[in-house]
Structures are given as structure tokens and as C-alpha cells.
Amino acid sequence: MRGRYPASSGYSYQFGPGPWTPAIKAIIIACGAVFLVDQLVIRRMSGISLAEYFGLMPFAVIEGLQVWQIGTYLFLHGGVFHLLFNMLALWMFGVELERMWGTKFFAKYYAVTGVGAGITVLIASLMPFGASSYTAATVGASGAIYGVLLAFAMYFPNRPILLFMFFPVPAKYAVMIMGAIAFLATAEDSGGGVSHVAHLGGLVAGYLYLKGGRMHLLSELQYRYLKWKINRTRRKFDVYSGGRANDINRRVH
């Protein structure tokens, strides 16, 4: 995201939402550390990848009861650009949510959407259109990040997002477009190495969680109170022009 703010001498520019928040920092460090260990240690020493044991492989979960894969796949990535793109998106859209919700609720929401995306992959692998994914390994935090995008669009619907890194589109429409692409790609089984069904699962899990009455009540009340206070202050300093001379109750600023 790129913001523009008025300054005394024109405009100043800021890229992104600011410093890392605690949960965002922990997730980025964990994913980066796992990637380095996988690439520089495990593969060089043994010739295998952590994805073979901790990536989400539906047959291993369903037949071998390796249920931990539903959560561990979130910390694995297929390449450096896969990792960087996911972590950049997490930072850009997750920081404001964590500041608003608090670290505890954000971490819970991230986990719910990530696991929800994983369960969606499992279910889809049992369907005719997803049979090819039954023995394939799914890795990456994209499912959870799509859940983060969904929440960002719900709270900041008119905030512009650079769709495909080029077209500025309001967040609510950008997420709708990404959801439609994920749905169509899943229906046509045209993944091309991308788990679109995980993206779709993250969106659905996030929506159901936020709309299911599980929103952190205190954070929600604080958010609504802040909006009310801002609007009240704005009305208090309304500007009136003119007025009758004997109208002592009129405010002139």
C-alpha cells in the first residue's frame, strides 16, 4: 500500500502500514527460518524436503492420520519468491488488522483461516475435480493470507489495492475478483501448480469466522467507539458562515 499525506512542503509518501506487529513478526521470522533450514540444511544433508513430512498431502492425513500437516504446511514455501510475496502481503494487509484486533485475536484468526484452507484442500481432494491433489503436497501461507485479505476488505472496503501489482481497485472489489478467479480455477482444475482451492478455502473460512459471531467483542466496541468519537468531534467543529447578529448560539470558526 502506498499512502500520501499532506505535509508543510507538499506531500510525503509512505510505503506500507509501518513497523511489524508482534504476530506478523513472529510469522515472518518462523516462515523465513523454516525456509532457510529446509533449503540450506535438510536438502543438502539428506536430499529430501521438509514438504515430504510437513507439507499438506491429503492421502497422508486421511490414510496415515498425519493431522499435523493441516497446520505445518503454512510455514513451508516452494521458493524464495513464493515466500517473499506471501510475507509482503501478510505485512501490508495484516498489520492494521492486528493493531485493531490485538495480537491474540489476530493470531487466532490467522490460524483458523490457515487450517480452514487446509481442510478445504482435503475435502476437494476427495472430489472428482480435485483427485490430482490427493497425493500432491500443498505448501505456503496463501490460504491464511487470503483470509487476511478478506478481513481487510471487510474493515477497509474502499482502501485501494494494486490488483495484479498494477491496477488500483477498492479492496472490496479486489477481493471479489480474487475470489472469483480462485473459484473458476478450482472448478476448471486449472491450478497450474497453484492451490486455488486453498485460496478459496481461506476466503470462506475467514468470512464464516467473522460473520459467525466470533469477532472479539472488546476490539469491535473500541473500533465503533473510535468512529463515533471522530464523527462527534467533526460535528462539534462544523463551520458556519454568516448568521444573525443576535444568534449567540451560532458557532463561527
HELIX and SHEET records of a PDB file:
HELIX    1   1 PRO A   22  VAL A   37  1                                  16    
HELIX    2   2 ASP A   38  ILE A   42  3                                   5    
HELIX    3   3 ARG A   43  SER A   46  1                                   4    
HELIX    4   4 ALA A   51  PHE A   54  1                                   4    
HELIX    5   5 PRO A   58  GLY A   64  1                                   7    
HELIX    6   6 GLN A   69  THR A   72  1                                   4    
HELIX    7   7 TYR A   73  PHE A   75  5                                   3    
HELIX    8   8 VAL A   80  TRP A  101  1                                  22    
HELIX    9   9 THR A  103  SER A  125  1                                  23    
HELIX   10  10 PRO A  128  SER A  133  5                                   6    
HELIX   11  11 SER A  142  TYR A  155  1                                  14    
HELIX   12  12 ALA A  171  ALA A  187  1                                  17    
HELIX   13  13 HIS A  196  LYS A  211  1                                  16    
HELIX   14  14 LEU A  217  LYS A  236  1                                  20    
SHEET    1   A 2 ARG A   2  ALA A   7  0                                        
SHEET    2   A 2 GLY A  10  PHE A  15 -1                                        
SHEET    1   B 2 PRO A 160  LEU A 163  0                                        
SHEET    2   B 2 PHE A 167  PRO A 170 -1                                        
END                                                                             
